[in-house]
Each structure stands twice: as structure tokens, then as C-alpha cells.
Amino acid sequence: MGQHDGKSLLIHNVKVVLEDRVTNGSVLINDGRIIRIIEEKEEETYGADHVLNGQGAWLLPGFIDVHVHGGFGGDFMDASEESYDTITKFHASQGTTGMLATTVTASREAIEAVFQATRSYMNKEMRYAELLGIHLEGPFISLKWIGAQNPAFLSPPRLDWLQDWTERYPGILKLLTLAPENEGAIDAIKWLSSHNIVVACGHTDATFEVMTQAAEAGLTHAVHTYNAMRPLHHREPGTVGAVLTDDRIYAELIADGHHVHPGAIRLLASSKPSDKLILITDAISAAGRPDGLYDLGGLPVIVEGGVARLQEGNLAGSSLTMINAFRYMAEHSGLTVNEISRYASANPARQLGLFGHTGSIAVGKRADLVLAAPDFSKVLSTWVNGSQVYSAE
């Protein structure tokens, strides 16, 4: 992943966001890896071939977006290399270094095409953000909480499809969203989790009790918490109540100021252990593009003021980027930069089993890094595996 010239790079004069603290210092990279973290300001260049003065900006671990449909006019459902280049290049400019190609509820043939395109894309030299696999969102979801998914292609969980896809495209399916109350869902959860595929609840009317059964069966994730799921009620805590209180479940959050109220964000952050909240974009093809008419899974989407909705009014994904989600959290959540960084990088890396080599700034890990403006208003540079894949200059 990523071409680096074998030369070393020193990024100095930055606020380095480590796992447990922020330090003013430098990071030395060689051959795509972090080989030294210097926790003080000094002029020593450590013999680096290249030296970059960060001028007091933030140096963060690269963002990992486990729920993203597209961006800058591209959609993963296009199932084309050109579209995937468009998406990964755009989101790299927003600080994303790794992502899951997220589908929508569609025909088996359309989903199959995404498997084929993702496998071939992952097998080639990726130049931008790294495609880590597929997040299958739908078609095994609830009509009641359909959101912006196409009801024509809803299906109960199909183990035969899942077995077929995982046999023919091994290691590609990383995360699957379903409604746990659907007939056959609990069996599907057991099968998927036994095959190291993360199972999420989403677009679901599951009761608290059903959610507890699902977690017992191996469900460990909730997509866009609060959105398109049975809400919290004090006598039936619902899907939301289970996500808030069950520490086995990672909770995704769309932090754009439209999907979830800041007070509900603070409730989620105070309810979940700090290693169980994950920032996502849920971005569609409209991300990075002007307001107007777009398409999501064959449904027309109107984007006004950056907010994407179906004609009926349902929110339809977002035009959010990871750096904007990070900035929103910094401005509205009352959380530290360390905590927000965990949500954007470490936690998704943990959930996908990647934390051993990415997701934090630590000696020996891959240099998947983001240099962000002091106010998080923009990304200045992005590196994947030590290669610069984006520069604002």
C-alpha cells in the first residue's frame, strides 16, 4: 500500500496526538513506519532525508471510516476503479487513511459487483486512502426503519448468499448491518461472528431483549447510533437503550449537527466506554460537491445546505467528512482531542482487528498520519504507510 521512496521523513514542530496524551514534538518515519517519537521541541533532524515543519499543527493518526458510501461524485455501488479512485482520493484529502466500501440495499447482482470491484481494487497498488474491505449495509434490514434504503430489495438474512460471497471473495466482507429482529438474523449473527465478520444492528426495530440476544450471539456494533433504530423509552429501552448500556457494542456516530443533537452526542459519549465509540461519515456521492440532486441506491437525494434528504424528507446519508466530524466534536462535545482521536482512529482500527499496526501514533506502527490545522478547519497533509497521499499546498 502506497509508494514510499525508502527515505526518512521528520515531521517536527507539531502537537503529536498520542494514545494517552498530546505532546509538542516530532515524529520520525522511515520505510513507511514510525521509528521515533520525540517529545520535546528541538532542532535535531536525526539525519532525516526530508524535514517538514508542521508550524504547530496537529499530527493525528489517520482516520478510519467504517461507514462511507462515496464522495466527490463517486459511489461504491458504481463498482468501478475510476469511481473508487475518486472516493479514496477525496476522503484522503479529508484525513481518511482507511475505509470500508459501504453498500446500500440493492439487488444481489449489484452487491456482487461491489465484491468484485473491491477485491480487484484491494489487489492493486492503492494510491490514496486504503480500501480495507466491504461494509454490507442491507439488504437484511427492517422496512419500518428503512431510512434512505430502497425497499424493493429488502430481504431476510440469506446465509446462502453470505456463504457464497465469503467463499468466493475471502477476507473482503468485514462488517455487515442487519435488523436482529428479522427471522433468521440470530443464526446469521452466529455464523458471521464465527467467521470474524463484525455484525452490526442498524435500520432496526429490535427491542432491548432482542438486542441482548443478538449481543449474546456475537453482535458487537451499531451503525449510526440513534438514526434509523427503535428509540429509547424508559419502559422499553429499545435498540438505542441497548446500544447505550451494552459494553460489548461499538457505537457509530454521525457528528454533523444534523443527525444527532449535541446533547445526545454527550449522552452517548458518557454512556459508552471510551474505546467503544466510532466516528463515521456515512458520506454519499454528494460529499465535497455543491448542493443539488444526487442518487443513492437508485433513489433521488436532494442536498440543501449540505444536508442530504430523500424527497419524502428522510435523511439520506451525509455530506460529512472525517475532519469535519472531528472539528464538530472538538467544538460541541466537551471531549479532549485525545478522546476524539480515539473515536476517529484507534476504535475503528480495534474493531477491524487492525490496531496492531495502525490507528495510533506509536513506534513500530505504520505511518498513517494526518496533519490538521490548529482549529481542525482543514487537512494540511495525509500520509498512508509513510507515503504522502494528499497535500493542501
C-alpha positions in Angstrom: 0.0 0.0 0.0 1.5 3.3 -1.1 4.8 4.0 -2.7 7.5 5.5 -0.4 11.0 6.2 -1.6 12.7 4.4 1.3 13.8 7.8 2.5 13.2 9.0 6.1 10.9 11.9 7.0 10.9 14.0 10.2 7.7 15.9 10.9 8.6 18.4 13.6 7.1 21.3 15.4 3.7 19.6 15.8 1.2 18.7 18.5 1.5 14.9 18.4 -1.7 13.2 19.5 -0.6 10.0 21.2 -2.9 7.4 22.7 -3.0 8.9 26.2 -1.6 12.5 25.8 -0.7 15.3 23.5 3.0 16.3 23.2 4.8 19.1 21.4 7.4 17.4 19.4 8.4 15.4 16.3 7.8 12.1 14.6 10.5 10.3 12.6 9.3 8.0 9.8 11.4 5.5 7.8 10.3 3.0 5.2 6.6 3.6 6.0 6.9 3.1 9.7 7.1 5.4 12.8 10.6 4.8 14.2 10.9 7.5 16.8 8.6 9.9 18.7 10.5 13.0 20.1 8.5 14.5 23.0 10.1 18.0 23.1 10.8 20.8 20.7 14.3 20.6 19.4 16.3 21.4 16.2 17.9 17.9 15.8 16.9 16.4 12.5 18.1 12.8 13.3 19.6 12.5 9.9 16.2 12.6 8.1 16.2 12.8 4.3 13.2 15.1 4.4 12.2 17.5 7.2 8.7 19.0 7.4 7.9 21.9 9.8 4.4 21.5 11.0 4.2 25.0 12.4 2.3 24.0 15.4 -0.4 22.0 13.6 -2.0 18.8 15.0 -0.4 15.5 14.0 -3.1 12.8 14.3 -3.3 9.1 13.5 -5.1 8.7 10.2 -8.9 8.5 10.3 -10.5 5.1 9.6 -14.1 5.4 8.2 -16.0 2.1 8.6 -19.2 3.6 7.1 -18.9 5.6 3.9 -20.8 5.2 0.6 -19.0 7.6 -1.6 -17.7 11.1 -2.2 -16.9 13.8 -4.8 -19.4 12.3 -7.2 -18.4 8.6 -6.8 -20.4 5.9 -5.2 -19.1 2.5 -4.2 -22.1 0.9 -5.8 -20.7 2.2 -9.2 -18.3 -0.8 -8.8 -15.7 0.8 -11.0 -12.0 1.5 -10.4 -12.4 5.1 -11.6 -15.1 5.7 -9.0 -13.1 4.1 -6.2 -10.1 6.3 -7.1 -12.4 9.3 -6.9 -13.8 8.4 -3.5 -10.5 7.3 -1.9 -8.7 10.4 -3.3 -11.3 12.8 -1.9 -11.5 11.3 1.5 -7.7 11.1 1.8 -7.9 14.9 1.4 -10.1 14.9 4.4 -7.8 12.9 6.6 -9.1 9.4 6.0 -6.3 6.8 5.6 -8.5 3.6 5.6 -12.1 3.0 4.8 -14.8 0.3 4.2 -16.7 0.4 0.9 -20.2 0.6 2.2 -23.1 -0.7 0.1 -26.8 0.1 0.1 -29.8 -2.2 -0.1 -29.7 -3.4 -3.7 -30.0 -6.5 -5.8 -27.8 -9.5 -5.3 -26.2 -8.7 -8.6 -25.4 -5.1 -7.8 -23.8 -6.2 -4.4 -21.9 -8.9 -6.2 -20.4 -6.3 -8.5 -19.1 -4.4 -5.4 -17.4 -7.5 -4.1 -15.7 -8.0 -7.5 -14.7 -4.3 -7.8 -13.5 -4.1 -4.2 -11.4 -7.3 -4.5 -9.7 -6.1 -7.6 -9.1 -2.6 -6.1 -7.6 -4.1 -3.0 -5.3 -6.3 -5.1 -3.7 -3.3 -6.9 -1.5 -0.5 -5.8 -3.8 1.9 -3.9 -2.7 5.5 -4.3 -4.9 7.3 -1.8 -6.9 6.2 1.2 -6.7 2.4 1.7 -9.8 0.3 0.9 -9.9 -2.2 3.8 -12.9 -4.3 2.7 -16.7 -4.1 2.5 -19.4 -2.9 4.9 -22.6 -4.6 3.7 -25.4 -2.2 4.8 -28.5 -4.0 3.8 -30.4 -5.7 2.3 -31.2 -7.6 5.6 -32.8 -4.7 7.4 -36.2 -3.5 8.6 -38.9 -1.9 6.4 -40.1 0.1 9.4 -36.7 1.9 9.7 -35.8 1.8 6.0 -34.3 5.3 6.1 -32.8 6.1 2.7 -32.6 2.4 1.6 -34.6 1.0 -1.3 -37.4 -1.2 0.0 -37.7 -3.0 -3.3 -34.5 -5.0 -2.4 -35.2 -5.9 1.2 -34.5 -9.5 2.1 -34.4 -11.6 5.3 -30.9 -12.7 6.1 -29.6 -15.1 3.5 -26.9 -17.4 4.8 -26.6 -19.0 1.4 -25.6 -15.6 -0.1 -23.2 -14.9 2.7 -21.5 -18.3 2.4 -21.2 -17.8 -1.3 -19.7 -14.3 -1.1 -17.2 -15.3 1.7 -16.1 -18.4 -0.2 -15.6 -16.6 -3.5 -14.3 -13.3 -2.0 -12.4 -14.4 1.1 -11.5 -11.7 3.6 -13.4 -8.9 1.7 -16.5 -8.7 3.9 -15.5 -7.0 7.1 -18.8 -5.7 8.6 -22.5 -6.4 8.0 -25.5 -4.5 9.1 -28.8 -6.2 9.8 -32.0 -5.9 11.8 -31.7 -8.5 14.6 -35.4 -9.0 14.9 -35.7 -10.4 11.4 -36.4 -14.1 11.1 -33.1 -15.9 10.8 -31.0 -13.0 12.0 -29.7 -14.6 15.2 -28.4 -17.6 13.2 -26.8 -15.2 10.7 -25.1 -13.3 13.6 -23.7 -16.5 15.0 -22.4 -17.6 11.6 -20.9 -14.2 10.7 -19.2 -13.7 14.0 -17.7 -17.2 13.9 -16.2 -16.1 10.5 -14.6 -13.0 12.0 -17.1 -10.6 10.3 -18.3 -7.8 12.5 -22.1 -7.8 12.9 -23.9 -4.5 13.4 -27.5 -3.6 14.2 -29.0 -0.9 12.0 -32.2 0.1 10.3 -33.9 -1.9 13.0 -36.9 -2.1 15.3 -35.2 -4.5 17.7 -36.4 -4.4 21.3 -33.9 -4.3 24.2 -34.4 -8.0 24.8 -33.8 -8.9 21.1 -30.6 -6.7 21.2 -29.4 -8.6 24.2 -30.0 -11.9 22.4 -28.1 -10.5 19.4 -25.2 -9.4 21.5 -25.1 -12.9 23.1 -24.9 -14.3 19.6 -22.0 -12.1 18.7 -23.3 -8.7 17.5 -20.7 -6.1 18.5 -21.6 -2.9 16.5 -24.3 -0.4 16.0 -24.5 1.7 12.8 -25.2 5.5 13.0 -26.5 5.3 16.6 -29.9 6.9 17.2 -30.6 7.1 13.5 -33.0 4.6 11.9 -33.4 2.5 15.0 -36.0 1.9 17.7 -35.6 4.8 20.1 -35.1 4.9 23.9 -38.2 4.6 26.1 -38.0 4.3 29.8 -40.2 1.2 29.9 -38.8 -0.4 26.7 -35.2 0.9 26.3 -35.3 -0.3 22.6 -32.3 -0.6 20.3 -30.9 2.7 21.5 -31.1 1.7 25.1 -29.2 -1.5 24.4 -26.5 0.3 22.4 -26.1 2.8 25.2 -25.8 0.3 28.0 -24.2 -2.9 26.5 -20.4 -2.5 26.6 -20.0 -5.3 24.1 -21.3 -3.0 21.4 -19.3 -0.4 19.5 -21.5 2.6 18.7 -21.1 4.6 15.4 -21.9 8.3 15.4 -22.5 10.8 12.6 -21.3 14.0 14.2 -22.5 16.6 11.7 -25.0 18.6 13.8 -28.0 17.3 11.7 -28.2 13.6 12.5 -27.7 13.8 16.3 -28.2 16.6 18.8 -25.1 17.7 20.7 -26.8 16.7 24.0 -27.4 13.2 22.6 -23.8 13.0 21.5 -22.7 13.8 25.0 -25.1 11.2 26.4 -23.6 8.6 24.1 -20.0 9.6 24.9 -20.7 9.4 28.7 -22.6 6.1 28.3 -20.0 4.2 26.2 -16.5 3.2 27.4 -14.0 5.5 25.6 -12.9 2.6 23.4 -16.4 1.8 22.1 -17.4 4.9 20.2 -16.6 5.3 16.5 -16.9 8.4 14.3 -18.2 7.8 10.8 -19.2 10.0 7.9 -22.0 7.9 6.2 -21.0 10.1 3.3 -22.7 9.7 -0.1 -21.5 10.8 -3.5 -22.6 14.4 -2.7 -19.7 14.8 -0.1 -17.4 17.5 -1.4 -19.8 18.6 -4.1 -22.3 21.5 -4.2 -25.9 21.4 -3.2 -28.2 19.7 -5.8 -29.8 16.5 -6.9 -27.9 13.2 -6.3 -28.6 9.5 -6.3 -28.3 6.9 -3.5 -29.1 3.3 -4.4 -31.4 4.4 -7.2 -33.3 6.9 -5.0 -33.1 10.6 -5.8 -31.5 12.6 -3.0 -31.7 16.4 -2.6 -28.8 18.2 -0.9 -29.6 21.6 0.6 -27.2 23.4 2.9 -25.0 20.3 2.9 -27.9 18.2 4.3 -28.9 15.2 2.2 -32.6 14.0 2.2 -34.9 11.9 0.2 -37.8 13.7 -1.4 -40.0 12.3 1.4 -37.7 14.1 3.9 -35.7 11.1 5.3 -32.1 11.9 6.0 -30.1 10.2 3.2 -26.5 9.6 4.4 -24.5 12.8 4.7 -22.0 15.1 3.0 -19.8 14.8 6.1 -16.0 14.3 6.0 -13.9 12.9 8.8 -12.1 16.1 9.5 -15.4 18.0 9.7 -16.7 15.3 12.1 -13.6 15.7 14.2 -14.0 19.5 14.3 -17.6 19.3 15.2 -16.8 17.0 18.1 -14.0 19.4 19.2 -16.4 22.3 19.2 -19.6 20.7 20.6 -18.8 17.6 22.7 -16.7 18.9 25.6 -14.3 16.0 24.9 -10.5 16.1 24.6 -8.6 15.9 21.3 -7.2 12.5 22.7 -10.7 11.1 23.2 -12.0 12.3 19.8 -8.9 10.9 18.1 -9.6 7.5 19.7 -13.1 7.6 18.2 -11.8 8.5 14.7 -8.8 6.2 14.5 -8.0 3.8 17.4 -11.5 2.4 18.0 -12.3 1.6 14.3 -8.9 0.0 14.0 -9.6 -2.1 17.1 -13.0 -3.2 15.8 -11.5 -4.3 12.5 -8.6 -6.1 14.1 -6.0 -3.6 12.7 -4.8 -1.9 15.9 -1.6 -3.8 16.0 -0.3 -1.8 13.0 -2.4 1.3 12.6 -4.9 3.5 14.5 -2.5 5.3 16.8 0.9 7.1 16.7 3.3 4.6 18.2 6.8 3.4 17.4 6.7 0.4 15.1 3.2 1.2 13.6 2.6 2.2 10.1 2.9 6.0 9.4 -0.9 6.5 8.6 -1.0 10.2 9.6 -2.9 13.4 9.3 -1.6 16.9 9.7 -4.6 19.1 10.6 -4.9 22.9 11.0 -4.8 24.2 14.6 -8.6 24.7 14.5 -9.3 21.4 12.6 -10.8 23.5 9.8 -8.8 21.6 7.2 -6.3 18.8 6.5 -2.8 20.0 5.5 -1.3 16.6 4.6 -2.2 12.9 4.7 0.2 10.0 4.7 -0.7 6.4 4.2 2.1 3.9 5.1 4.6 6.8 5.0 3.6 8.0 1.6 2.1 11.4 1.2 -1.3 10.9 -0.5 -2.5 14.4 0.0 -1.1 17.9 0.5 -3.0 21.1 0.7 -0.2 23.1 -1.0 
